[in-house]
Amino acid sequence: MKQIRVLLIEDHFLARMALHSVLSGHSQIQIIGEASDGETGVEMYRSLRPDVVVLDLRLPRLSGFEVIDQIRKEYSSARIVVLSNYQGSEDIYRAVRSGAMAYLNKDASGEQLLNAIQNVDRGLRYLPHLALDRLAERTPVLELTPRESEVLAGITRGLSNREIGEDLHIAEKTVRIHVSSLLDKMGARDRTQATIYAFQRGLVHLN
């Protein structure tokens, strides 16, 4: 049976150790490297060229999304499994669009993770029902400008238009225009609904 060489990219030490413990118990899996941040993960991919990468999306230095983009840009055949607590439809869509071939919640069983790695190693996608349901629920792409994304982040933090303007160094009137545009694009009645929508879709995340 072919051994699958795996690179783990996970910033939390205990989570990384748990992954190592689960995967190293399978004779088919060989963990060849572990990285605690996105930048190191990309560097280790270049030097180790693993068969499969297992990564979290919430990483320091480079986010998981940026890691996927960077690796796939340099190595188009890279095979990546996302293991994350981010379950918004935008998160799943963005990861899959960037090139991730599997997307699992961190509550996934060891058997599910092993199945995902085995499928991805064979060049097959592995999307469990939860991920597929989130993608099916996803409305058409919500295209926000970079400035609208910044304003939305301010809204979800409970900032007023004046406070958002001060943070972004723009006029309060300009913020009002962006807020109006955001509510219209999101189909939200008010800032509270926009905040709920943003978290549900994964447009912003709690730090």
GUTORTOR-136216 format. One record per residue: residue number from 1; residue in three letters; y, x, z of N, C-alpha, C in turn. Coordinates in nm, 4 decimals. Example, Ala and Ser with C-alpha at 12.3 -4.5 7.8 and 13.67 -1.06 7.14 Angstrom:
// GUTORTOR-136216
[1,ALA,[-0.5690,1.3190,0.7800],[-0.4500,1.2300,0.7800],[-0.3300,1.3200,0.7800]],
[2,SER,[-0.2250,1.2850,0.7080],[-0.1060,1.3670,0.7140],[0.0030,1.2900,0.7870]],
This chain:
// GUTORTOR-136216
[1,MET,[-0.1195,0.0839,0.0000],[0.0000,0.0000,0.0000],[0.1248,0.0876,0.0000]],
[2,LYS,[0.2151,0.0603,-0.0917],[0.3371,0.1396,-0.1042],[0.4236,0.1258,0.0213]],
[3,GLN,[0.4718,0.2394,0.0708],[0.5644,0.2360,0.1824],[0.7046,0.2050,0.1308]],
[4,ILE,[0.7778,0.1244,0.2074],[0.9149,0.0887,0.1709],[1.0091,0.1668,0.2598]],
[5,ARG,[1.0918,0.2498,0.1994],[1.1865,0.3341,0.2730],[1.3130,0.2535,0.3006]],
[6,VAL,[1.3449,0.2363,0.4293],[1.4527,0.1459,0.4702],[1.5643,0.2213,0.5423]],
[7,LEU,[1.6889,0.1865,0.5075],[1.8078,0.2367,0.5772],[1.8689,0.1210,0.6556]],
[8,LEU,[1.8910,0.1403,0.7859],[1.9529,0.0388,0.8708],[2.1010,0.0709,0.8901]],
[9,ILE,[2.1872,-0.0301,0.8708],[2.3310,-0.0134,0.8959],[2.3738,-0.1248,0.9898]],
[10,GLU,[2.3896,-0.0901,1.1161],[2.4195,-0.1870,1.2223],[2.4976,-0.1145,1.3308]],
[11,ASP,[2.6132,-0.1698,1.3707],[2.6993,-0.0969,1.4642],[2.6581,-0.1127,1.6110]],
[12,HIS,[2.5898,-0.2213,1.6452],[2.5501,-0.2403,1.7848],[2.4201,-0.1651,1.8143]],
[13,PHE,[2.4266,-0.0756,1.9101],[2.3134,0.0123,1.9409],[2.1866,-0.0669,1.9751]],
[14,LEU,[2.2002,-0.1667,2.0638],[2.0816,-0.2417,2.1057],[2.0219,-0.3206,1.9892]],
[15,ALA,[2.1076,-0.3768,1.9057],[2.0583,-0.4515,1.7890],[1.9870,-0.3570,1.6935]],
[16,ARG,[2.0424,-0.2371,1.6778],[1.9803,-0.1385,1.5886],[1.8451,-0.0939,1.6435]],
[17,MET,[1.8392,-0.0746,1.7737],[1.7124,-0.0357,1.8345],[1.6086,-0.1477,1.8223]],
[18,ALA,[1.6540,-0.2729,1.8354],[1.5624,-0.3859,1.8224],[1.5074,-0.3931,1.6804]],
[19,LEU,[1.5940,-0.3720,1.5819],[1.5500,-0.3715,1.4424],[1.4482,-0.2605,1.4191]],
[20,HIS,[1.4794,-0.1444,1.4721],[1.3895,-0.0301,1.4572],[1.2534,-0.0612,1.5173]],
[21,SER,[1.2540,-0.1230,1.6351],[1.1297,-0.1554,1.7036],[1.0467,-0.2555,1.6238]],
[22,VAL,[1.1141,-0.3588,1.5717],[1.0437,-0.4627,1.4952],[0.9851,-0.4056,1.3665]],
[23,LEU,[1.0662,-0.3299,1.2939],[1.0227,-0.2821,1.1621],[0.9255,-0.1653,1.1694]],
[24,SER,[0.9447,-0.0776,1.2655],[0.8578,0.0402,1.2731],[0.7151,0.0028,1.3116]],
[25,GLY,[0.6954,-0.1208,1.3587],[0.5614,-0.1656,1.3919],[0.4790,-0.2037,1.2707]],
[26,HIS,[0.5422,-0.2037,1.1533],[0.4713,-0.2373,1.0297],[0.4429,-0.1099,0.9510]],
[27,SER,[0.3185,-0.0889,0.9168],[0.2778,0.0347,0.8493],[0.3432,0.0506,0.7129]],
[28,GLN,[0.3871,-0.0600,0.6522],[0.4460,-0.0514,0.5193],[0.5915,-0.0063,0.5228]],
[29,ILE,[0.6544,-0.0129,0.6412],[0.7967,0.0180,0.6540],[0.8170,0.1580,0.7103]],
[30,GLN,[0.8998,0.2344,0.6431],[0.9395,0.3663,0.6928],[1.0915,0.3682,0.7065]],
[31,ILE,[1.1414,0.3740,0.8286],[1.2858,0.3781,0.8512],[1.3317,0.5224,0.8351]],
[32,ILE,[1.4096,0.5470,0.7309],[1.4474,0.6841,0.6984],[1.5872,0.7203,0.7462]],
[33,GLY,[1.6633,0.6212,0.7960],[1.7972,0.6516,0.8435],[1.8608,0.5324,0.9119]],
[34,GLU,[1.9573,0.5614,1.0001],[2.0305,0.4571,1.0703],[2.1773,0.4970,1.0765]],
[35,ALA,[2.2649,0.4004,1.0481],[2.4084,0.4250,1.0525],[2.4750,0.3201,1.1403]],
[36,SER,[2.5782,0.3601,1.2133],[2.6467,0.2685,1.3044],[2.7814,0.2208,1.2503]],
[37,ASP,[2.8163,0.2623,1.1289],[2.9393,0.2123,1.0666],[2.9217,0.2125,0.9151]],
[38,GLY,[3.0088,0.1377,0.8477],[2.9942,0.1209,0.7034],[3.0121,0.2478,0.6228]],
[39,GLU,[3.1082,0.3291,0.6615],[3.1353,0.4506,0.5851],[3.0170,0.5467,0.5910]],
[40,THR,[2.9623,0.5649,0.7114],[2.8453,0.6515,0.7261],[2.7261,0.5930,0.6503]],
[41,GLY,[2.7159,0.4608,0.6515],[2.6068,0.3955,0.5799],[2.6088,0.4263,0.4314]],
[42,VAL,[2.7276,0.4217,0.3705],[2.7396,0.4535,0.2279],[2.7011,0.5992,0.2027]],
[43,GLU,[2.7491,0.6894,0.2896],[2.7170,0.8313,0.2741],[2.5663,0.8547,0.2862]],
[44,MET,[2.5032,0.7844,0.3808],[2.3584,0.8023,0.3998],[2.2811,0.7446,0.2816]],
[45,TYR,[2.3330,0.6377,0.2232],[2.2651,0.5831,0.1057],[2.2650,0.6869,-0.0065]],
[46,ARG,[2.3798,0.7512,-0.0258],[2.3904,0.8511,-0.1328],[2.2913,0.9653,-0.1124]],
[47,SER,[2.2726,1.0077,0.0115],[2.1873,1.1240,0.0364],[2.0393,1.0877,0.0476]],
[48,LEU,[2.0099,0.9678,0.0970],[1.8704,0.9304,0.1218],[1.8086,0.8446,0.0123]],
[49,ARG,[1.8925,0.7699,-0.0599],[1.8463,0.6795,-0.1656],[1.7263,0.5945,-0.1198]],
[50,PRO,[1.7468,0.5086,-0.0211],[1.6379,0.4247,0.0307],[1.5943,0.3201,-0.0715]],
[51,ASP,[1.4769,0.2639,-0.0486],[1.4309,0.1535,-0.1334],[1.5077,0.0257,-0.1014]],
[52,VAL,[1.5330,0.0043,0.0277],[1.6009,-0.1178,0.0736],[1.6989,-0.0832,0.1855]],
[53,VAL,[1.8144,-0.1486,0.1828],[1.9131,-0.1370,0.2908],[1.9139,-0.2678,0.3686]],
[54,VAL,[1.9136,-0.2582,0.5011],[1.9319,-0.3753,0.5872],[2.0629,-0.3544,0.6616]],
[55,LEU,[2.1580,-0.4456,0.6420],[2.2892,-0.4243,0.7042],[2.3498,-0.5518,0.7614]],
[56,ASP,[2.4381,-0.5307,0.8572],[2.5199,-0.6374,0.9142],[2.6489,-0.6438,0.8324]],
[57,LEU,[2.7189,-0.7553,0.8390],[2.8467,-0.7656,0.7672],[2.9632,-0.7183,0.8529]],
[58,ARG,[2.9487,-0.7316,0.9832],[3.0574,-0.6927,1.0729],[3.0369,-0.5480,1.1159]],
[59,LEU,[3.1032,-0.4577,1.0457],[3.0883,-0.3151,1.0706],[3.2248,-0.2485,1.0818]],
[60,PRO,[3.2361,-0.1424,1.1606],[3.3611,-0.0669,1.1658],[3.3761,0.0250,1.0444]],
[61,ARG,[3.4988,0.0666,1.0188],[3.5363,0.1603,0.9125],[3.5258,0.0984,0.7736]],
[62,LEU,[3.4125,0.0474,0.7360],[3.3984,-0.0330,0.6141],[3.3186,-0.1573,0.6519]],
[63,SER,[3.3647,-0.2743,0.6094],[3.2894,-0.3961,0.6396],[3.1596,-0.3984,0.5591]],
[64,GLY,[3.0700,-0.4854,0.5989],[2.9448,-0.4993,0.5239],[2.9697,-0.5364,0.3787]],
[65,PHE,[3.0693,-0.6220,0.3551],[3.1033,-0.6600,0.2178],[3.1454,-0.5371,0.1372]],
[66,GLU,[3.2278,-0.4529,0.1994],[3.2754,-0.3325,0.1307],[3.1608,-0.2346,0.1061]],
[67,VAL,[3.0676,-0.2287,0.2000],[2.9512,-0.1413,0.1833],[2.8693,-0.1867,0.0627]],
[68,ILE,[2.8439,-0.3180,0.0546],[2.7674,-0.3719,-0.0586],[2.8391,-0.3392,-0.1894]],
[69,ASP,[2.9700,-0.3655,-0.1931],[3.0475,-0.3400,-0.3153],[3.0402,-0.1931,-0.3555]],
[70,GLN,[3.0570,-0.1043,-0.2575],[3.0598,0.0395,-0.2868],[2.9243,0.0893,-0.3352]],
[71,ILE,[2.8188,0.0508,-0.2643],[2.6855,0.0966,-0.3022],[2.6460,0.0431,-0.4390]],
[72,ARG,[2.6703,-0.0858,-0.4621],[2.6324,-0.1460,-0.5902],[2.7171,-0.0920,-0.7054]],
[73,LYS,[2.8384,-0.0506,-0.6752],[2.9235,0.0086,-0.7783],[2.8652,0.1417,-0.8254]],
[74,GLU,[2.8123,0.2184,-0.7315],[2.7562,0.3496,-0.7638],[2.6093,0.3429,-0.8055]],
[75,TYR,[2.5376,0.2458,-0.7477],[2.3936,0.2335,-0.7744],[2.3636,0.0862,-0.8015]],
[76,SER,[2.3691,0.0481,-0.9264],[2.3576,-0.0936,-0.9630],[2.2216,-0.1540,-0.9281]],
[77,SER,[2.1201,-0.0699,-0.9110],[1.9866,-0.1211,-0.8796],[1.9595,-0.1249,-0.7292]],
[78,ALA,[2.0613,-0.0946,-0.6473],[2.0435,-0.0934,-0.5016],[1.9948,-0.2293,-0.4526]],
[79,ARG,[1.9037,-0.2261,-0.3576],[1.8447,-0.3492,-0.3054],[1.8852,-0.3661,-0.1592]],
[80,ILE,[1.9561,-0.4759,-0.1334],[2.0231,-0.4923,-0.0036],[1.9859,-0.6243,0.0625]],
[81,VAL,[1.9522,-0.6152,0.1906],[1.9247,-0.7321,0.2745],[2.0365,-0.7434,0.3774]],
[82,VAL,[2.1013,-0.8593,0.3838],[2.2047,-0.8832,0.4842],[2.1420,-0.9550,0.6032]],
[83,LEU,[2.1694,-0.9024,0.7217],[2.1232,-0.9634,0.8464],[2.2471,-0.9825,0.9323]],
[84,SER,[2.2964,-1.1072,0.9407],[2.4276,-1.1286,1.0005],[2.4370,-1.2598,1.0767]],
[85,ASN,[2.5313,-1.2636,1.1717],[2.5614,-1.3886,1.2412],[2.6624,-1.4724,1.1624]],
[86,TYR,[2.7237,-1.4146,1.0603],[2.8159,-1.4900,0.9767],[2.7360,-1.5897,0.8931]],
[87,GLN,[2.7630,-1.7195,0.9115],[2.6868,-1.8203,0.8397],[2.7743,-1.9138,0.7574]],
[88,GLY,[2.9023,-1.8784,0.7378],[2.9895,-1.9591,0.6542],[2.9471,-1.9505,0.5085]],
[89,SER,[2.9707,-2.0579,0.4334],[2.9289,-2.0596,0.2932],[2.9971,-1.9503,0.2121]],
[90,GLU,[3.1229,-1.9188,0.2467],[3.1943,-1.8138,0.1738],[3.1316,-1.6777,0.2002]],
[91,ASP,[3.0868,-1.6543,0.3243],[3.0228,-1.5269,0.3587],[2.8962,-1.5068,0.2758]],
[92,ILE,[2.8133,-1.6118,0.2732],[2.6870,-1.6021,0.2002],[2.7134,-1.5849,0.0508]],
[93,TYR,[2.8060,-1.6652,-0.0019],[2.8384,-1.6573,-0.1444],[2.8929,-1.5190,-0.1800]],
[94,ARG,[2.9842,-1.4693,-0.0986],[3.0455,-1.3392,-0.1282],[2.9427,-1.2272,-0.1230]],
[95,ALA,[2.8536,-1.2322,-0.0234],[2.7506,-1.1282,-0.0118],[2.6562,-1.1311,-0.1317]],
[96,VAL,[2.6111,-1.2510,-0.1685],[2.5189,-1.2638,-0.2812],[2.5883,-1.2266,-0.4118]],
[97,ARG,[2.7123,-1.2692,-0.4264],[2.7880,-1.2359,-0.5478],[2.8064,-1.0846,-0.5597]],
[98,SER,[2.8257,-1.0182,-0.4463],[2.8461,-0.8727,-0.4476],[2.7181,-0.7964,-0.4790]],
[99,GLY,[2.6034,-0.8616,-0.4582],[2.4786,-0.7945,-0.4935],[2.3695,-0.7967,-0.3889]],
[100,ALA,[2.3963,-0.8586,-0.2725],[2.2898,-0.8704,-0.1725],[2.1796,-0.9604,-0.2285]],
[101,MET,[2.0554,-0.9214,-0.2076],[1.9428,-0.9980,-0.2616],[1.8761,-1.0855,-0.1565]],
[102,ALA,[1.9120,-1.0661,-0.0301],[1.8591,-1.1493,0.0776],[1.9677,-1.1668,0.1822]],
[103,TYR,[1.9671,-1.2823,0.2454],[2.0675,-1.3125,0.3490],[1.9981,-1.3862,0.4625]],
[104,LEU,[1.9911,-1.3194,0.5783],[1.9230,-1.3760,0.6944],[2.0155,-1.3834,0.8145]],
[105,ASN,[1.9947,-1.4864,0.8962],[2.0625,-1.4946,1.0243],[1.9971,-1.3959,1.1204]],
[106,LYS,[2.0731,-1.3478,1.2166],[2.0169,-1.2523,1.3123],[1.9098,-1.3146,1.4019]],
[107,ASP,[1.9002,-1.4471,1.3985],[1.7937,-1.5141,1.4731],[1.6613,-1.5157,1.3965]],
[108,ALA,[1.6619,-1.4617,1.2755],[1.5408,-1.4628,1.1931],[1.4278,-1.3878,1.2643]],
[109,SER,[1.3061,-1.4327,1.2409],[1.1900,-1.3684,1.3029],[1.1608,-1.2353,1.2350]],
[110,GLY,[1.0816,-1.1531,1.3024],[1.0408,-1.0270,1.2429],[0.9638,-1.0486,1.1143]],
[111,GLU,[0.8849,-1.1563,1.1104],[0.8081,-1.1876,0.9905],[0.8999,-1.2221,0.8731]],
[112,GLN,[1.0060,-1.2987,0.9010],[1.1020,-1.3328,0.7954],[1.1708,-1.2076,0.7422]],
[113,LEU,[1.2098,-1.1197,0.8336],[1.2771,-0.9973,0.7921],[1.1836,-0.9114,0.7069]],
[114,LEU,[1.0589,-0.9001,0.7495],[0.9616,-0.8233,0.6725],[0.9422,-0.8841,0.5337]],
[115,ASN,[0.9303,-1.0173,0.5267],[0.9157,-1.0849,0.3979],[1.0353,-1.0598,0.3081]],
[116,ALA,[1.1545,-1.0627,0.3695],[1.2768,-1.0388,0.2925],[1.2749,-0.8979,0.2338]],
[117,ILE,[1.2408,-0.7990,0.3158],[1.2373,-0.6599,0.2703],[1.1345,-0.6418,0.1594]],
[118,GLN,[1.0169,-0.7003,0.1762],[0.9111,-0.6881,0.0759],[0.9518,-0.7528,-0.0560]],
[119,ASN,[1.0122,-0.8709,-0.0486],[1.0568,-0.9389,-0.1704],[1.1667,-0.8614,-0.2404]],
[120,VAL,[1.2645,-0.8166,-0.1636],[1.3763,-0.7428,-0.2222],[1.3278,-0.6120,-0.2842]],
[121,ASP,[1.2327,-0.5461,-0.2189],[1.1777,-0.4225,-0.2748],[1.1136,-0.4465,-0.4110]],
[122,ARG,[1.0607,-0.5668,-0.4301],[0.9995,-0.6014,-0.5592],[1.1018,-0.6539,-0.6591]],
[123,GLY,[1.2281,-0.6561,-0.6181],[1.3325,-0.7038,-0.7084],[1.3531,-0.8533,-0.7051]],
[124,LEU,[1.3034,-0.9190,-0.5997],[1.3141,-1.0647,-0.5876],[1.4165,-1.1022,-0.4812]],
[125,ARG,[1.4828,-1.2143,-0.5022],[1.5746,-1.2660,-0.4015],[1.4966,-1.3305,-0.2867]],
[126,TYR,[1.5588,-1.3289,-0.1676],[1.4994,-1.3968,-0.0527],[1.6111,-1.4680,0.0212]],
[127,LEU,[1.6237,-1.5985,-0.0044],[1.7266,-1.6791,0.0606],[1.6588,-1.7961,0.1317]],
[128,PRO,[1.6541,-1.7938,0.2637],[1.5912,-1.9027,0.3380],[1.6692,-2.0329,0.3222]],
[129,HIS,[1.6110,-2.1412,0.3711],[1.6704,-2.2732,0.3510],[1.8143,-2.2816,0.4018]],
[130,LEU,[1.8425,-2.2193,0.5162],[1.9779,-2.2268,0.5706],[2.0797,-2.1694,0.4735]],
[131,ALA,[2.0497,-2.0527,0.4189],[2.1416,-1.9897,0.3240],[2.1553,-2.0742,0.1978]],
[132,LEU,[2.0436,-2.1269,0.1484],[2.0482,-2.2104,0.0284],[2.1276,-2.3380,0.0534]],
[133,ASP,[2.1112,-2.3972,0.1723],[2.1858,-2.5179,0.2057],[2.3349,-2.4894,0.2118]],
[134,ARG,[2.3713,-2.3754,0.2710],[2.5138,-2.3392,0.2784],[2.5719,-2.3213,0.1385]],
[135,LEU,[2.4966,-2.2575,0.0518],[2.5448,-2.2376,-0.0846],[2.5551,-2.3712,-0.1581]],
[136,ALA,[2.4607,-2.4616,-0.1330],[2.4627,-2.5921,-0.1987],[2.5820,-2.6746,-0.1519]],
[137,GLU,[2.6198,-2.6575,-0.0241],[2.7329,-2.7320,0.0310],[2.8668,-2.6768,-0.0156]],
[138,ARG,[2.8627,-2.5558,-0.0647],[2.9869,-2.4870,-0.0985],[3.0617,-2.5590,-0.2099]],
[139,THR,[3.1870,-2.5885,-0.1850],[3.2720,-2.6493,-0.2865],[3.3152,-2.5406,-0.3830]],
[140,PRO,[3.3763,-2.5760,-0.4975],[3.4210,-2.4737,-0.5913],[3.5048,-2.3660,-0.5226]],
[141,VAL,[3.5058,-2.2492,-0.5838],[3.5736,-2.1330,-0.5260],[3.7159,-2.1676,-0.4824]],
[142,LEU,[3.7468,-2.1339,-0.3586],[3.8813,-2.1544,-0.3072],[3.9576,-2.0243,-0.3282]],
[143,GLU,[4.0416,-2.0224,-0.4282],[4.1141,-1.9003,-0.4623],[4.2437,-1.8918,-0.3826]],
[144,LEU,[4.2468,-1.8022,-0.2856],[4.3673,-1.7789,-0.2072],[4.4286,-1.6459,-0.2471]],
[145,THR,[4.5606,-1.6430,-0.2527],[4.6281,-1.5163,-0.2792],[4.6173,-1.4299,-0.1534]],
[146,PRO,[4.6362,-1.2988,-0.1642],[4.6328,-1.2137,-0.0453],[4.7314,-1.2609,0.0616]],
[147,ARG,[4.8506,-1.3051,0.0200],[4.9499,-1.3516,0.1168],[4.9046,-1.4813,0.1835]],
[148,GLU,[4.8434,-1.5718,0.1063],[4.7934,-1.6959,0.1648],[4.6839,-1.6668,0.2670]],
[149,SER,[4.6008,-1.5681,0.2382],[4.4956,-1.5304,0.3329],[4.5559,-1.4790,0.4633]],
[150,GLU,[4.6640,-1.4025,0.4527],[4.7318,-1.3507,0.5723],[4.7946,-1.4642,0.6526]],
[151,VAL,[4.8559,-1.5586,0.5821],[4.9170,-1.6732,0.6494],[4.8096,-1.7581,0.7163]],
[152,LEU,[4.6964,-1.7777,0.6478],[4.5865,-1.8550,0.7055],[4.5350,-1.7886,0.8323]],
[153,ALA,[4.5252,-1.6574,0.8312],[4.4805,-1.5847,0.9511],[4.5763,-1.6110,1.0669]],
[154,GLY,[4.7053,-1.6162,1.0365],[4.8050,-1.6458,1.1395],[4.7906,-1.7866,1.1931]],
[155,ILE,[4.7644,-1.8806,1.1041],[4.7446,-2.0199,1.1451],[4.6268,-2.0312,1.2405]],
[156,THR,[4.5166,-1.9639,1.2067],[4.3962,-1.9733,1.2909],[4.4165,-1.9058,1.4265]],
[157,ARG,[4.5166,-1.8198,1.4353],[4.5492,-1.7558,1.5635],[4.6461,-1.8411,1.6451]],
[158,GLY,[4.6870,-1.9553,1.5882],[4.7764,-2.0464,1.6593],[4.9226,-2.0069,1.6532]],
[159,LEU,[4.9576,-1.9205,1.5575],[5.0961,-1.8757,1.5456],[5.1821,-1.9809,1.4767]],
[160,SER,[5.3084,-1.9854,1.5131],[5.4035,-2.0736,1.4470],[5.4477,-2.0095,1.3154]],
[161,ASN,[5.5173,-2.0877,1.2329],[5.5686,-2.0315,1.1068],[5.6605,-1.9135,1.1339]],
[162,ARG,[5.7433,-1.9261,1.2369],[5.8357,-1.8172,1.2694],[5.7597,-1.6913,1.3084]],
[163,GLU,[5.6545,-1.7075,1.3917],[5.5764,-1.5916,1.4364],[5.4993,-1.5280,1.3211]],
[164,ILE,[5.4481,-1.6115,1.2324],[5.3786,-1.5573,1.1151],[5.4767,-1.4792,1.0288]],
[165,GLY,[5.5953,-1.5347,1.0106],[5.6972,-1.4665,0.9316],[5.7341,-1.3315,0.9899]],
[166,GLU,[5.7457,-1.3258,1.1216],[5.7785,-1.1993,1.1877],[5.6658,-1.0983,1.1697]],
[167,ASP,[5.5417,-1.1455,1.1822],[5.4260,-1.0569,1.1655],[5.4192,-0.9993,1.0243]],
[168,LEU,[5.4489,-1.0840,0.9250],[5.4345,-1.0436,0.7846],[5.5648,-0.9951,0.7223]],
[169,HIS,[5.6721,-1.0024,0.8018],[5.8046,-0.9579,0.7547],[5.8499,-1.0385,0.6325]],
[170,ILE,[5.8324,-1.1692,0.6427],[5.8812,-1.2597,0.5382],[5.9573,-1.3733,0.6046]],
[171,ALA,[6.0379,-1.4441,0.5272],[6.1205,-1.5510,0.5813],[6.0361,-1.6698,0.6256]],
[172,GLU,[6.0824,-1.7405,0.7280],[6.0107,-1.8585,0.7779],[5.9969,-1.9635,0.6674]],
[173,LYS,[6.0986,-1.9754,0.5836],[6.0929,-2.0709,0.4721],[5.9790,-2.0357,0.3769]],
[174,THR,[5.9591,-1.9066,0.3530],[5.8501,-1.8617,0.2656],[5.7149,-1.8947,0.3278]],
[175,VAL,[5.7058,-1.8797,0.4604],[5.5811,-1.9139,0.5296],[5.5513,-2.0618,0.5117]],
[176,ARG,[5.6543,-2.1467,0.5250],[5.6343,-2.2910,0.5091],[5.5784,-2.3241,0.3708]],
[177,ILE,[5.6273,-2.2544,0.2696],[5.5791,-2.2761,0.1324],[5.4307,-2.2397,0.1230]],
[178,HIS,[5.3939,-2.1259,0.1833],[5.2532,-2.0831,0.1802],[5.1644,-2.1804,0.2576]],
[179,VAL,[5.2131,-2.2274,0.3719],[5.1349,-2.3217,0.4524],[5.1114,-2.4501,0.3738]],
[180,SER,[5.2152,-2.4988,0.3074],[5.2029,-2.6209,0.2269],[5.0993,-2.6010,0.1159]],
[181,SER,[5.1036,-2.4846,0.0502],[5.0091,-2.4540,-0.0565],[4.8668,-2.4469,-0.0022]],
[182,LEU,[4.8509,-2.3837,0.1161],[4.7180,-2.3716,0.1779],[4.6591,-2.5086,0.2106]],
[183,LEU,[4.7387,-2.5940,0.2740],[4.6895,-2.7264,0.3115],[4.6476,-2.8051,0.1886]],
[184,ASP,[4.7240,-2.7894,0.0812],[4.6925,-2.8599,-0.0427],[4.5614,-2.8082,-0.1027]],
[185,LYS,[4.5458,-2.6754,-0.1094],[4.4250,-2.6159,-0.1665],[4.3007,-2.6512,-0.0851]],
[186,MET,[4.3165,-2.6561,0.0471],[4.2034,-2.6785,0.1352],[4.1752,-2.8269,0.1573]],
[187,GLY,[4.2667,-2.9119,0.1119],[4.2495,-3.0554,0.1340],[4.2574,-3.0902,0.2815]],
[188,ALA,[4.3374,-3.0126,0.3556],[4.3501,-3.0315,0.5003],[4.4751,-3.1130,0.5334]],
[189,ARG,[4.4625,-3.2001,0.6348],[4.5766,-3.2834,0.6742],[4.6803,-3.2038,0.7516]],
[190,ASP,[4.6326,-3.1090,0.8322],[4.7235,-3.0351,0.9189],[4.6660,-2.8970,0.9488]],
[191,ARG,[4.7365,-2.8221,1.0312],[4.6970,-2.6850,1.0613],[4.5638,-2.6794,1.1389]],
[192,THR,[4.5406,-2.7787,1.2240],[4.4165,-2.7808,1.3003],[4.2966,-2.7964,1.2081]],
[193,GLN,[4.3064,-2.8901,1.1146],[4.1966,-2.9107,1.0203],[4.1777,-2.7874,0.9332]],
[194,ALA,[4.2885,-2.7242,0.8949],[4.2803,-2.6027,0.8138],[4.2089,-2.4918,0.8907]],
[195,THR,[4.2355,-2.4822,1.0200],[4.1715,-2.3805,1.1044],[4.0206,-2.4043,1.1119]],
[196,ILE,[3.9807,-2.5285,1.1369],[3.8387,-2.5622,1.1443],[3.7698,-2.5304,1.0117]],
[197,TYR,[3.8345,-2.5710,0.9030],[3.7808,-2.5480,0.7685],[3.7641,-2.3984,0.7426]],
[198,ALA,[3.8640,-2.3198,0.7821],[3.8618,-2.1752,0.7571],[3.7448,-2.1085,0.8276]],
[199,PHE,[3.7178,-2.1489,0.9533],[3.6060,-2.0905,1.0270],[3.4725,-2.1386,0.9713]],
[200,GLN,[3.4639,-2.2659,0.9350],[3.3393,-2.3190,0.8805],[3.3018,-2.2526,0.7494]],
[201,ARG,[3.4032,-2.2251,0.6659],[3.3763,-2.1651,0.5351],[3.3664,-2.0140,0.5415]],
[202,GLY,[3.4003,-1.9553,0.6560],[3.3949,-1.8092,0.6657],[3.5141,-1.7419,0.6009]],
[203,LEU,[3.6261,-1.8168,0.5874],[3.7461,-1.7573,0.5279],[3.8130,-1.6614,0.6247]],
[204,VAL,[3.7942,-1.6857,0.7533],[3.8417,-1.5955,0.8588],[3.7315,-1.5864,0.9634]],
[205,HIS,[3.7383,-1.4859,1.0485],[3.6357,-1.4683,1.1515],[3.7003,-1.4372,1.2851]],
[206,LEU,[3.6340,-1.4810,1.3908],[3.6778,-1.4449,1.5258],[3.6437,-1.2996,1.5505]],
[207,ASN,[3.7362,-1.2250,1.6051],[3.7085,-1.0852,1.6376],[3.6494,-1.0730,1.7769]],
